[in-house]
Every structure is written in C-alpha cells, then in structure tokens.
C-alpha cells in the first residue's frame, strides 16, 4: 500500500470515529444520597432506567404492575428490570449497588453508552421505602425527568420522598405482622420471606398523614414508640438522586479536529506524489 492510500484510509477511519463520538453516547453517574433524619426511613436498592418515554412504571389510581408490586413489597427490582428489558427498545437500566440506604448513606453507579439526546432521554426510578408493606418512591409520568439538557455534560438533581411524594402500591394490607425491616426500627413481627402478607387488591395512591399509626397489628410496636423521625409526611424530601454527565467536546471541536486530520492527509498525498 502506498503512502497516499494509507493516509486517506487513516483520515477516513478518524472521520468515522469522530462521527461516532457525536452520537452522544455518554457515561452517566447516578448517585442516591439519603437525607432522612437519624432513625428515619430507609430506601431499598434504587432501580433506575433511561428510555425514550415508552416506559411507564405505574399510574396513580390504577393497579400496580407485577414489577412495582415486587419492588414495593419485597424491595426487589428484578421483576421490574425484566419488564423494562422486554418492553423498551434501546433502554439502559441498573440497580444501584449495596444494601438498603439508611440515613446518611450514599449509593452510586456509572452507566455507559447512554444516549441522552435520543433513545435514553427520559429517566425513571423506583425503590421500596422501609419500613413498610408496600410503600415506594417512583415517578408515575414517563416524561417527568427529561435529561436531554445534560447530553453534553452537566448535572440534574431530583428530590424524592417526603410529604406527598411516597406511594402506596395498594397491593398488600399495611400490617406490622408482615412489614419489611421492622427489626431495624425496634418493632416486632415483620416479613420473613418474599410475597408475604394479605393481598389488598387496591390501586397506587399517595401516602397521606402519619404513615404508620394506621397499620394493623399495633401490638408489635413498643409502648410509647416515637414516630417523629419515621413520619416522612411531616418533613421534606428524604433523598436526592443526582444524574451527572462529564463534559464532552462540542461539535465545533470535532470539526476542527477533522479539519486538521484532513490537512495531514493532504500533505501526505503531496509528499507521495513528489
């Protein structure tokens, strides 16, 4: 192969590489920071999904999907993840690592090849709130969180939980005999295995008022138990989700780089002719 042909092929390969870079496939770091007061609620491992708005994890006033039921009752996102993978073309998803996040905890994960300017523009999340039978956090609007503004770099923060922002899946009766994570709060009873408890056959709705004083089996609660820290409806958001993208070069930068490569190719061709 002569020098001229080699130079042309090198420039062509570089051009293709630069074109791929402009497709906006970026690394996205998702971080959950637990903001609840000491003794406050925990959050099961957070599931996150990036999609084209075709995935709606639940609708207020309607029966919960099996994915939300399992996430809200057992703290497991496995079924939700399966549904997402089967129904979303080009979707990117993950569950943040580690055990349930209690006050002060931080959980983070970086996802690769996320196209925030295209098929992964919208963000959804879901996780069980503990202790509970079927309380959870999540967004019922598939387009609630549009991340296209940070496709080339930046950060968006979403406050979750707190007054008017925790859902009851309506799938299991609220009962301390079968609620998850009782032991972490000094309450007796509790769920001993997946999918325990009495089916409620209800619909997804916002949790109102003091969330725990209406639970059945109050006999499991120690006398004089103080609900203050656990009453998330009496305070602000109890967690923050940060979605961050490192800055990437602007298209103009790519154009300048490509122009430089083309100039190198032209010089190589002239030298080959000489």
MIFI-547876 format. One record per residue (C-alpha): chain; x, y, z; residue number from 1. Coordinates in steps of 0.02 Angstrom, whole numbers. Last residue first. Layout:
REM residues N
<rec "A"; <X; Y; Z>; NUM>
...
END
This chain:
REM residues 274
<rec "A"; <337; 711; -254>; 274>
<rec "A"; <172; 621; -274>; 273>
<rec "A"; <190; 541; -102>; 272>
<rec "A"; <233; 707; -22>; 271>
<rec "A"; <77; 786; -96>; 270>
<rec "A"; <-30; 643; -30>; 269>
<rec "A"; <44; 655; 145>; 268>
<rec "A"; <11; 842; 148>; 267>
<rec "A"; <-171; 814; 100>; 266>
<rec "A"; <-192; 681; 236>; 265>
<rec "A"; <-122; 796; 369>; 264>
<rec "A"; <-242; 933; 312>; 263>
<rec "A"; <-387; 809; 325>; 262>
<rec "A"; <-334; 767; 502>; 261>
<rec "A"; <-332; 951; 550>; 260>
<rec "A"; <-504; 978; 475>; 259>
<rec "A"; <-567; 828; 575>; 258>
<rec "A"; <-501; 902; 737>; 257>
<rec "A"; <-581; 1070; 698>; 256>
<rec "A"; <-747; 987; 661>; 255>
<rec "A"; <-739; 885; 821>; 254>
<rec "A"; <-712; 1043; 921>; 253>
<rec "A"; <-861; 1125; 836>; 252>
<rec "A"; <-969; 977; 888>; 251>
<rec "A"; <-938; 1022; 1072>; 250>
<rec "A"; <-820; 914; 1172>; 249>
<rec "A"; <-894; 813; 1317>; 248>
<rec "A"; <-924; 874; 1495>; 247>
<rec "A"; <-946; 733; 1623>; 246>
<rec "A"; <-1127; 679; 1642>; 245>
<rec "A"; <-1218; 680; 1810>; 244>
<rec "A"; <-1384; 617; 1875>; 243>
<rec "A"; <-1405; 658; 2060>; 242>
<rec "A"; <-1545; 575; 2157>; 241>
<rec "A"; <-1588; 656; 2324>; 240>
<rec "A"; <-1669; 575; 2474>; 239>
<rec "A"; <-1785; 610; 2621>; 238>
<rec "A"; <-1882; 753; 2543>; 237>
<rec "A"; <-1953; 873; 2671>; 236>
<rec "A"; <-2042; 831; 2834>; 235>
<rec "A"; <-2205; 781; 2919>; 234>
<rec "A"; <-2254; 658; 2783>; 233>
<rec "A"; <-2094; 562; 2817>; 232>
<rec "A"; <-2157; 513; 2991>; 231>
<rec "A"; <-2013; 396; 3032>; 230>
<rec "A"; <-1913; 525; 3130>; 229>
<rec "A"; <-2063; 575; 3236>; 228>
<rec "A"; <-2142; 404; 3264>; 227>
<rec "A"; <-2096; 388; 3447>; 226>
<rec "A"; <-2145; 221; 3523>; 225>
<rec "A"; <-2230; 244; 3691>; 224>
<rec "A"; <-2265; 59; 3712>; 223>
<rec "A"; <-2165; -49; 3592>; 222>
<rec "A"; <-2249; -84; 3423>; 221>
<rec "A"; <-2293; -267; 3388>; 220>
<rec "A"; <-2465; -240; 3468>; 219>
<rec "A"; <-2502; -116; 3328>; 218>
<rec "A"; <-2550; -267; 3225>; 217>
<rec "A"; <-2633; -165; 3086>; 216>
<rec "A"; <-2553; -7; 3020>; 215>
<rec "A"; <-2648; 157; 3049>; 214>
<rec "A"; <-2511; 240; 3154>; 213>
<rec "A"; <-2380; 206; 3021>; 212>
<rec "A"; <-2390; 336; 2882>; 211>
<rec "A"; <-2437; 491; 2982>; 210>
<rec "A"; <-2548; 580; 2857>; 209>
<rec "A"; <-2556; 535; 2673>; 208>
<rec "A"; <-2473; 401; 2566>; 207>
<rec "A"; <-2507; 437; 2383>; 206>
<rec "A"; <-2603; 306; 2285>; 205>
<rec "A"; <-2574; 151; 2179>; 204>
<rec "A"; <-2731; 44; 2171>; 203>
<rec "A"; <-2807; -88; 2283>; 202>
<rec "A"; <-2818; -278; 2282>; 201>
<rec "A"; <-2756; -281; 2463>; 200>
<rec "A"; <-2670; -450; 2466>; 199>
<rec "A"; <-2628; -505; 2643>; 198>
<rec "A"; <-2446; -527; 2687>; 197>
<rec "A"; <-2297; -622; 2621>; 196>
<rec "A"; <-2227; -601; 2446>; 195>
<rec "A"; <-2047; -637; 2490>; 194>
<rec "A"; <-1996; -709; 2659>; 193>
<rec "A"; <-1993; -671; 2846>; 192>
<rec "A"; <-2092; -508; 2841>; 191>
<rec "A"; <-2106; -421; 3008>; 190>
<rec "A"; <-2160; -450; 3187>; 189>
<rec "A"; <-2081; -338; 3318>; 188>
<rec "A"; <-2028; -156; 3303>; 187>
<rec "A"; <-1855; -96; 3354>; 186>
<rec "A"; <-1826; 6; 3197>; 185>
<rec "A"; <-1706; -108; 3102>; 184>
<rec "A"; <-1809; -256; 3161>; 183>
<rec "A"; <-1963; -196; 3068>; 182>
<rec "A"; <-1870; -207; 2902>; 181>
<rec "A"; <-2017; -265; 2795>; 180>
<rec "A"; <-2199; -266; 2851>; 179>
<rec "A"; <-2284; -434; 2880>; 178>
<rec "A"; <-2354; -429; 3058>; 177>
<rec "A"; <-2339; -241; 3055>; 176>
<rec "A"; <-2489; -233; 2938>; 175>
<rec "A"; <-2522; -118; 2791>; 174>
<rec "A"; <-2627; -229; 2677>; 173>
<rec "A"; <-2534; -275; 2519>; 172>
<rec "A"; <-2552; -224; 2337>; 171>
<rec "A"; <-2608; -43; 2353>; 170>
<rec "A"; <-2437; 15; 2290>; 169>
<rec "A"; <-2432; 152; 2423>; 168>
<rec "A"; <-2333; 297; 2354>; 167>
<rec "A"; <-2217; 423; 2436>; 166>
<rec "A"; <-2206; 601; 2370>; 165>
<rec "A"; <-2342; 695; 2463>; 164>
<rec "A"; <-2230; 746; 2608>; 163>
<rec "A"; <-2058; 669; 2596>; 162>
<rec "A"; <-1987; 559; 2461>; 161>
<rec "A"; <-1880; 613; 2315>; 160>
<rec "A"; <-1776; 765; 2267>; 159>
<rec "A"; <-1709; 754; 2089>; 158>
<rec "A"; <-1541; 829; 2041>; 157>
<rec "A"; <-1483; 861; 1863>; 156>
<rec "A"; <-1299; 876; 1821>; 155>
<rec "A"; <-1197; 934; 1673>; 154>
<rec "A"; <-1118; 872; 1512>; 153>
<rec "A"; <-1157; 858; 1328>; 152>
<rec "A"; <-1322; 763; 1349>; 151>
<rec "A"; <-1359; 870; 1502>; 150>
<rec "A"; <-1510; 962; 1430>; 149>
<rec "A"; <-1577; 799; 1357>; 148>
<rec "A"; <-1611; 732; 1533>; 147>
<rec "A"; <-1802; 744; 1532>; 146>
<rec "A"; <-1872; 690; 1700>; 145>
<rec "A"; <-2062; 685; 1712>; 144>
<rec "A"; <-2082; 609; 1539>; 143>
<rec "A"; <-2135; 434; 1595>; 142>
<rec "A"; <-2252; 511; 1724>; 141>
<rec "A"; <-2285; 400; 1876>; 140>
<rec "A"; <-2114; 433; 1952>; 139>
<rec "A"; <-2052; 323; 2093>; 138>
<rec "A"; <-2040; 303; 2282>; 137>
<rec "A"; <-2115; 154; 2371>; 136>
<rec "A"; <-2231; 96; 2510>; 135>
<rec "A"; <-2287; -85; 2501>; 134>
<rec "A"; <-2278; -169; 2671>; 133>
<rec "A"; <-2172; -38; 2756>; 132>
<rec "A"; <-2008; 2; 2844>; 131>
<rec "A"; <-1937; 35; 2728>; 130>
<rec "A"; <-1974; 131; 2568>; 129>
<rec "A"; <-1963; 20; 2414>; 128>
<rec "A"; <-1874; 85; 2260>; 127>
<rec "A"; <-1916; 154; 2089>; 126>
<rec "A"; <-1835; 265; 1956>; 125>
<rec "A"; <-1870; 333; 1783>; 124>
<rec "A"; <-1765; 446; 1672>; 123>
<rec "A"; <-1803; 507; 1496>; 122>
<rec "A"; <-1679; 543; 1354>; 121>
<rec "A"; <-1616; 366; 1330>; 120>
<rec "A"; <-1667; 343; 1147>; 119>
<rec "A"; <-1601; 512; 1090>; 118>
<rec "A"; <-1501; 657; 1162>; 117>
<rec "A"; <-1470; 564; 1325>; 116>
<rec "A"; <-1390; 419; 1232>; 115>
<rec "A"; <-1316; 313; 1371>; 114>
<rec "A"; <-1163; 212; 1321>; 113>
<rec "A"; <-1102; 177; 1498>; 112>
<rec "A"; <-1188; 177; 1668>; 111>
<rec "A"; <-1098; 238; 1823>; 110>
<rec "A"; <-1162; 184; 1994>; 109>
<rec "A"; <-1184; 269; 2163>; 108>
<rec "A"; <-1254; 239; 2336>; 107>
<rec "A"; <-1235; 361; 2482>; 106>
<rec "A"; <-1294; 328; 2660>; 105>
<rec "A"; <-1330; 465; 2788>; 104>
<rec "A"; <-1499; 395; 2842>; 103>
<rec "A"; <-1525; 215; 2783>; 102>
<rec "A"; <-1489; 151; 2608>; 101>
<rec "A"; <-1541; -30; 2583>; 100>
<rec "A"; <-1391; -141; 2545>; 99>
<rec "A"; <-1264; -104; 2409>; 98>
<rec "A"; <-1264; -71; 2224>; 97>
<rec "A"; <-1380; 45; 2125>; 96>
<rec "A"; <-1495; -54; 2012>; 95>
<rec "A"; <-1469; -33; 1825>; 94>
<rec "A"; <-1553; 17; 1663>; 93>
<rec "A"; <-1520; 68; 1484>; 92>
<rec "A"; <-1659; 59; 1355>; 91>
<rec "A"; <-1626; 28; 1171>; 90>
<rec "A"; <-1801; -37; 1138>; 89>
<rec "A"; <-1903; -41; 1298>; 88>
<rec "A"; <-2030; -180; 1330>; 87>
<rec "A"; <-1931; -338; 1369>; 86>
<rec "A"; <-1788; -253; 1462>; 85>
<rec "A"; <-1909; -146; 1564>; 84>
<rec "A"; <-2015; -297; 1613>; 83>
<rec "A"; <-1862; -394; 1669>; 82>
<rec "A"; <-1796; -246; 1770>; 81>
<rec "A"; <-1964; -227; 1857>; 80>
<rec "A"; <-1959; -411; 1902>; 79>
<rec "A"; <-1783; -399; 1975>; 78>
<rec "A"; <-1814; -235; 2068>; 77>
<rec "A"; <-1826; -318; 2239>; 76>
<rec "A"; <-1876; -219; 2394>; 75>
<rec "A"; <-2002; -354; 2440>; 74>
<rec "A"; <-2170; -264; 2440>; 73>
<rec "A"; <-2137; -107; 2336>; 72>
<rec "A"; <-2015; -185; 2211>; 71>
<rec "A"; <-2118; -343; 2192>; 70>
<rec "A"; <-2279; -245; 2169>; 69>
<rec "A"; <-2195; -120; 2052>; 68>
<rec "A"; <-2139; -260; 1936>; 67>
<rec "A"; <-2305; -351; 1949>; 66>
<rec "A"; <-2390; -193; 1888>; 65>
<rec "A"; <-2485; -87; 2012>; 64>
<rec "A"; <-2673; -67; 1995>; 63>
<rec "A"; <-2727; 105; 1935>; 62>
<rec "A"; <-2762; 268; 2027>; 61>
<rec "A"; <-2585; 333; 2004>; 60>
<rec "A"; <-2506; 254; 1851>; 59>
<rec "A"; <-2354; 141; 1856>; 58>
<rec "A"; <-2185; 103; 1775>; 57>
<rec "A"; <-2220; 200; 1615>; 56>
<rec "A"; <-2090; 150; 1485>; 55>
<rec "A"; <-2111; 220; 1309>; 54>
<rec "A"; <-2033; 387; 1358>; 53>
<rec "A"; <-1873; 354; 1255>; 52>
<rec "A"; <-1783; 265; 1397>; 51>
<rec "A"; <-1660; 277; 1541>; 50>
<rec "A"; <-1698; 164; 1691>; 49>
<rec "A"; <-1653; 170; 1875>; 48>
<rec "A"; <-1684; 44; 2015>; 47>
<rec "A"; <-1637; 100; 2191>; 46>
<rec "A"; <-1583; -31; 2318>; 45>
<rec "A"; <-1712; -19; 2458>; 44>
<rec "A"; <-1732; 151; 2542>; 43>
<rec "A"; <-1732; 176; 2730>; 42>
<rec "A"; <-1848; 277; 2840>; 41>
<rec "A"; <-1792; 390; 2982>; 40>
<rec "A"; <-1697; 348; 3141>; 39>
<rec "A"; <-1572; 488; 3109>; 38>
<rec "A"; <-1654; 612; 2991>; 37>
<rec "A"; <-1684; 563; 2809>; 36>
<rec "A"; <-1566; 636; 2679>; 35>
<rec "A"; <-1504; 478; 2593>; 34>
<rec "A"; <-1396; 522; 2443>; 33>
<rec "A"; <-1427; 420; 2284>; 32>
<rec "A"; <-1297; 444; 2148>; 31>
<rec "A"; <-1317; 408; 1962>; 30>
<rec "A"; <-1164; 429; 1850>; 29>
<rec "A"; <-1195; 437; 1663>; 28>
<rec "A"; <-1062; 388; 1536>; 27>
<rec "A"; <-1100; 456; 1364>; 26>
<rec "A"; <-1166; 402; 1194>; 25>
<rec "A"; <-1199; 572; 1114>; 24>
<rec "A"; <-1188; 513; 933>; 23>
<rec "A"; <-1051; 644; 907>; 22>
<rec "A"; <-918; 519; 960>; 21>
<rec "A"; <-970; 400; 822>; 20>
<rec "A"; <-942; 536; 692>; 19>
<rec "A"; <-769; 566; 764>; 18>
<rec "A"; <-726; 383; 743>; 17>
<rec "A"; <-790; 381; 566>; 16>
<rec "A"; <-684; 533; 524>; 15>
<rec "A"; <-531; 453; 603>; 14>
<rec "A"; <-555; 297; 497>; 13>
<rec "A"; <-571; 403; 340>; 12>
<rec "A"; <-415; 503; 384>; 11>
<rec "A"; <-314; 343; 409>; 10>
<rec "A"; <-380; 270; 248>; 9>
<rec "A"; <-327; 425; 152>; 8>
<rec "A"; <-154; 422; 231>; 7>
<rec "A"; <-129; 239; 186>; 6>
<rec "A"; <-183; 270; 7>; 5>
<rec "A"; <-57; 412; -10>; 4>
<rec "A"; <85; 317; 74>; 3>
<rec "A"; <74; 170; -46>; 2>
<rec "A"; <0; 0; 0>; 1>
END
